[in-house]
């Protein structure tokens, strides 16, 4: 493994394979820079390999087909290539896995950045996982597991990977601080010029609210996404009229907005997010 933090989860999977206890579906934290996609690709080849050991042999016909990008028994939906993963894409994947394996072995379906699935797509995947074919494995990565349907998560096995702490960029921290100041009524809210800008601010909004929620629950500051804002978040978390329940509702609202945006091209995300900010700010003026 090129990334040392992937070695332990890999050895756990190999041990499960040797004991014949592999799950039919796995999901893990999506972190391309820290090797999540490489991990899935390596596991994909391992599952398809005809002579696996502690890893894929790299020499059998199945491995050679995989390495050339032409293996007929594996399919991938990459969320990085689209704004949303629709139900049609998942249903096409479902049709593929229902076919007989071309190489008389296992079949592997991969979904990267599964949090981009619409609700319909998530429900379609759930139906497949409720009665999975015995010769098929699903490998799923997600930037935020909580954005997946709870029932969907319950049908997959979580692969715990101890990635290095993710450091937010200076620009993201500046955006989060700007939003926090605006929510307190000390400056105007950012201008949302288009959907892509609004989507970026929606991500900042959700992460900021999650940090605020953690601070309100006296969680360790090491868990915060925007650690340079610890003092600011400690201060706002003392406002008793913004409860933990209220913060949880705002986080859910962010996720619902994202689902609506991914599920419909006609949604006015800049307007809806601006309205949400205004309502949240009202809590400080009561």
Secondary structure, DSSP 8 states (H G I E B T S, - for coil): --SGGGHHHHHHHHHHHHTT---SEEEEE--GGGTHHHHHHHHHHHHH-SS-SSS--S-SHHHHHHHTT--TTEEEEEGGGSS-B-HHHHHHHHHHHTS--TTSS-EEEEEESGGGB-HHHHHHHHHHHHT--TTEEEEEEES-GGGS-HHHHTTSEEE----------HHHHHHHHHHHHHHTTSS------SHHHHHHHHHHHHHHHHHHHHHHTT--GGG-SSGGGHHHHHHHTT-TTS-HHHHHHHHHHHHHHHHHHHH-TT--HHHHHHHHHHHHHHTT--
